[in-house]
Amino acid sequence: MDLIKLREQIDGIDEQIVELYERRMEVCKQVAEYKIETGKKVFDRQRETEKLSRVKALTHNDFNSKGVEELFEQIMSMSRKMQYQLLSAHGNLGKLPFIAVDQLETKRARVVFQGAEGAYSQEAMTEYFGEQVNSFHVDTFRDAMSAIDEGSADFAVLPIENSTAGIVSEIYDLLQEYENYIVGEQIIKIEHCLLGVPGAELGEIRTVYSHPQSLMQSARFLAEHGWEQISMQNNAFAAKKVAQDGDRTKAAIAGEQAGKAYGLQVLQKGVNQSGSNSTRFIIVTNQKIFLKNAKKISICFELPHESGSLYHMLSHFIYNNLNMTKIESRPIEDRNWEYRFFIDFEGNLGDSAVKNALRGLRDEARNMKILGNY
């Protein structure tokens, strides 16, 4: 038999597969209508596990067994997504516990940021809320999250990602831990300066203080001088220490605003090697609200430790034509080799495609949480 005839056979078989697939989906539609009437859940893990075992048993070798398992996982996944769409069309997806608002109430709001006067977080705060913002600062990210959780602040400004150093992992963990939600974001261009006490000169410096990420971002500049490097909790704290010590041999790497806040002079600007260095800050509150024109959604969820589980979760974005812009993972405490995934994607909680995807994720993932729409 030549190749053309073999391909003709495959084409004929494929036509039968398509016909059978459409017949199957029509029956699945009837199943969905039954579930709508009875309130039965779409996802039945036990039923699907039993189904996979039966179809695998029909094959004649291990290779086909694995292939049939993967094929039917996909078929059943498509069936579920079709059922979710029917639920959506019948208004059975349920209401998300978030309230859409025209604008955030910021005029009388009290805002907290982590660090000290002159921190980049303060700069991000004033960019977002304005110069007249009523604010205070705390020592740690957890303190900031606790402040809005307890009601002593209405909003918190927290760094979540740097374009060169990557994510701030502690923020991801705190977003999952606290019932606080993202309602906005602000991106700040980062230009680190070497700051010294008034009258100090570059040649006198022996020790440099800064946050570990800022030291890393300025590694090339620091390597040229061979100074001792000491990590600090925050760049502004580093500037404050140098100002308090009054030692001409000590310097801080921080923003120019921190230098002004503590009376330090700029010994050299732009010591970070990347000219496009930026940090993304999130605006967090303890209310389940989102702006009506919000365009980005952040969620997190856990997965069973099984082959293909992440793939099936991500298919909800593909099938609903949603653009996923970011995915990160964090280890789950006290559960070795299990991870929590954090995902950003484009959309609004009022969109039907978003509701459809979130319903599927809520049913099939573990502990799915909407972190915010902004």
ZAMARGU-4260 file (C-alpha; in steps of 0.2 Angstrom, whole numbers, plus 5000, padded with zeros to 4 digits):
<rodrens>
0) 5000/5000/5000 | 5007/5017/4996 | 5007/5033/5007 | 4992/5041/4998 | 4981/5026/5001
5) 4986/5025/5019 | 4982/5044/5021 | 4965/5041/5013 | 4962/5028/5026 | 4967/5040/5040
10) 4955/5054/5033 | 4941/5042/5033 | 4944/5037/5051 | 4946/5055/5056 | 4929/5059/5048
15) 4921/5045/5059 | 4930/5052/5074 | 4923/5069/5071 | 4905/5063/5069 | 4907/5052/5085
20) 4914/5067/5094 | 4899/5078/5089 | 4887/5065/5094 | 4895/5063/5111 | 4895/5082/5114
25) 4876/5082/5109 | 4873/5069/5123 | 4884/5079/5135 | 4873/5094/5131 | 4858/5084/5137
30) 4868/5079/5153 | 4871/5098/5156 | 4853/5102/5155 | 4849/5088/5167 | 4862/5095/5179
35) 4855/5113/5177 | 4838/5106/5182 | 4844/5096/5197 | 4858/5108/5203 | 4871/5094/5201
40) 4889/5099/5200 | 4898/5098/5182 | 4914/5090/5188 | 4913/5072/5195 | 4930/5067/5198
45) 4925/5049/5203 | 4915/5046/5187 | 4929/5053/5176 | 4942/5042/5185 | 4931/5026/5183
50) 4928/5031/5164 | 4947/5033/5161 | 4950/5015/5169 | 4937/5008/5157 | 4943/5015/5141
55) 4961/5011/5145 | 4956/4993/5148 | 4949/4992/5130 | 4966/4995/5122 | 4979/4981/5118
60) 4996/4989/5123 | 5003/5001/5135 | 5007/5014/5122 | 4988/5015/5116 | 4982/5014/5134
65) 4992/5030/5138 | 4986/5038/5122 | 4968/5034/5125 | 4969/5041/5143 | 4976/5057/5137
70) 4963/5058/5123 | 4948/5055/5134 | 4955/5067/5147 | 4954/5080/5133 | 4936/5075/5128
75) 4930/5075/5145 | 4938/5092/5148 | 4929/5099/5133 | 4913/5092/5139 | 4915/5101/5155
80) 4919/5117/5147 | 4903/5116/5136 | 4893/5112/5151 | 4900/5127/5160 | 4895/5138/5145
85) 4877/5131/5146 | 4877/5135/5165 | 4882/5153/5161 | 4869/5155/5147 | 4856/5150/5160
90) 4863/5161/5173 | 4868/5147/5184 | 4886/5152/5187 | 4882/5161/5203 | 4887/5178/5208
95) 4905/5182/5212 | 4906/5191/5229 | 4914/5207/5222 | 4906/5223/5220 | 4909/5234/5205
100) 4912/5253/5209 | 4914/5268/5198 | 4930/5274/5207 | 4939/5271/5223 | 4936/5281/5239
105) 4953/5289/5241 | 4949/5307/5246 | 4948/5303/5265 | 4958/5287/5264 | 4972/5282/5276
110) 4986/5273/5266 | 5000/5263/5274 | 5017/5258/5265 | 5031/5248/5271 | 5048/5256/5274
115) 5053/5273/5280 | 5051/5291/5273 | 5059/5291/5256 | 5056/5273/5251 | 5051/5269/5233
120) 5034/5263/5241 | 5031/5281/5247 | 5035/5287/5229 | 5022/5274/5222 | 5009/5279/5235
125) 5010/5298/5230 | 5010/5294/5212 | 4994/5284/5214 | 4985/5294/5228 | 4993/5311/5226
130) 5004/5322/5237 | 4991/5326/5250 | 4988/5308/5254 | 4985/5304/5273 | 4998/5290/5276
135) 5009/5281/5288 | 5023/5268/5287 | 5027/5252/5295 | 5042/5241/5296 | 5036/5225/5287
140) 5025/5219/5273 | 5015/5209/5286 | 5012/5224/5296 | 5005/5233/5281 | 4993/5219/5277
145) 4988/5218/5295 | 4984/5237/5296 | 4971/5236/5282 | 4965/5219/5288 | 4961/5227/5305
150) 4955/5243/5298 | 4968/5255/5304 | 4972/5259/5285 | 4960/5259/5270 | 4974/5254/5257
155) 4991/5248/5257 | 5005/5250/5244 | 5016/5235/5242 | 5030/5230/5229 | 5026/5214/5220
160) 5038/5213/5206 | 5054/5221/5199 | 5058/5220/5181 | 5076/5214/5185 | 5075/5205/5202
165) 5059/5196/5199 | 5044/5194/5211 | 5043/5199/5229 | 5038/5181/5235 | 5033/5187/5253
170) 5019/5197/5245 | 5012/5182/5236 | 5011/5172/5252 | 5003/5186/5261 | 4990/5189/5247
175) 4985/5171/5250 | 4985/5172/5269 | 4975/5188/5271 | 4957/5192/5265 | 4964/5208/5257
180) 4962/5212/5238 | 4971/5221/5224 | 4962/5236/5217 | 4975/5245/5208 | 4994/5245/5203
185) 5007/5258/5200 | 5024/5256/5191 | 5039/5266/5196 | 5055/5268/5187 | 5069/5263/5198
190) 5085/5274/5198 | 5097/5269/5212 | 5109/5282/5219 | 5124/5281/5230 | 5121/5292/5245
195) 5133/5299/5257 | 5134/5311/5271 | 5136/5329/5266 | 5154/5333/5261 | 5159/5314/5258
200) 5168/5309/5243 | 5167/5293/5233 | 5185/5289/5237 | 5181/5289/5256 | 5168/5276/5255
205) 5171/5259/5263 | 5154/5251/5267 | 5138/5252/5258 | 5120/5248/5265 | 5105/5243/5255
210) 5091/5231/5252 | 5098/5214/5245 | 5089/5216/5229 | 5096/5234/5227 | 5114/5227/5230
215) 5111/5214/5217 | 5104/5227/5204 | 5120/5237/5207 | 5132/5222/5208 | 5142/5228/5193
220) 5145/5246/5200 | 5149/5238/5218 | 5161/5226/5210 | 5172/5240/5203 | 5175/5247/5220
225) 5176/5231/5232 | 5166/5239/5246 | 5159/5229/5260 | 5140/5227/5257 | 5128/5226/5272
230) 5110/5221/5268 | 5096/5231/5276 | 5077/5228/5277 | 5073/5243/5266 | 5083/5256/5255
235) 5076/5270/5265 | 5081/5262/5282 | 5099/5261/5274 | 5098/5279/5270 | 5092/5283/5288
240) 5106/5273/5296 | 5119/5282/5286 | 5112/5299/5290 | 5111/5294/5309 | 5129/5287/5309
245) 5136/5303/5301 | 5151/5292/5295 | 5160/5299/5279 | 5165/5281/5275 | 5147/5274/5274
250) 5135/5276/5260 | 5118/5269/5255 | 5110/5264/5239 | 5093/5271/5238 | 5082/5283/5228
255) 5086/5301/5227 | 5070/5305/5237 | 5077/5295/5251 | 5093/5306/5251 | 5082/5322/5252
260) 5072/5314/5266 | 5088/5311/5277 | 5099/5325/5271 | 5111/5315/5261 | 5120/5320/5246
265) 5121/5310/5229 | 5138/5304/5226 | 5133/5295/5210 | 5117/5293/5201 | 5111/5277/5191
270) 5122/5264/5200 | 5110/5250/5195 | 5116/5242/5179 | 5099/5241/5170 | 5092/5258/5163
275) 5075/5250/5161 | 5073/5244/5180 | 5055/5246/5186 | 5045/5240/5201 | 5027/5236/5200
280) 5017/5241/5216 | 5000/5234/5220 | 4986/5244/5229 | 4977/5233/5242 | 4961/5235/5252
285) 4951/5223/5263 | 4935/5226/5253 | 4929/5215/5239 | 4928/5228/5226 | 4934/5232/5208
290) 4933/5246/5196 | 4920/5244/5182 | 4934/5247/5169 | 4946/5235/5177 | 4956/5225/5165
295) 4967/5213/5174 | 4963/5199/5186 | 4974/5190/5198 | 4970/5173/5206 | 4978/5159/5215
300) 4974/5140/5217 | 4982/5124/5222 | 4982/5108/5212 | 4982/5089/5216 | 5000/5082/5214
305) 4995/5073/5198 | 5002/5073/5180 | 4993/5085/5169 | 4984/5094/5183 | 4991/5112/5179
310) 4988/5109/5160 | 4970/5106/5163 | 4968/5121/5174 | 4976/5132/5160 | 4965/5125/5147
315) 4951/5135/5155 | 4959/5151/5149 | 4962/5144/5132 | 4945/5138/5129 | 4937/5155/5135
320) 4949/5165/5124 | 4957/5174/5139 | 4975/5180/5138 | 4986/5174/5153 | 5000/5187/5156
325) 5009/5179/5171 | 5011/5163/5181 | 5021/5161/5197 | 5022/5146/5209 | 5025/5146/5228
330) 5028/5131/5238 | 5014/5126/5250 | 5020/5126/5268 | 5021/5109/5277 | 5017/5100/5260
335) 5033/5094/5252 | 5034/5097/5233 | 5016/5104/5232 | 5014/5122/5225 | 5002/5136/5224
340) 5000/5145/5208 | 4997/5163/5205 | 4990/5169/5188 | 4987/5186/5180 | 4975/5187/5165
345) 4966/5200/5156 | 4948/5202/5159 | 4934/5209/5170 | 4924/5200/5183 | 4908/5206/5174
350) 4913/5197/5158 | 4904/5180/5154 | 4920/5172/5148 | 4929/5176/5164 | 4914/5170/5175
355) 4915/5154/5164 | 4933/5151/5167 | 4932/5155/5185 | 4918/5143/5188 | 4928/5129/5180
360) 4944/5133/5190 | 4933/5134/5206 | 4926/5117/5203 | 4942/5108/5198 | 4956/5116/5207
365) 4959/5117/5226 | 4957/5133/5236 | 4955/5144/5221 | 4955/5163/5227 | 4952/5179/5217
370) 4965/5191/5223 | 4958/5206/5214 | 4952/5214/5198 | 4961/5230/5194
</rodrens>
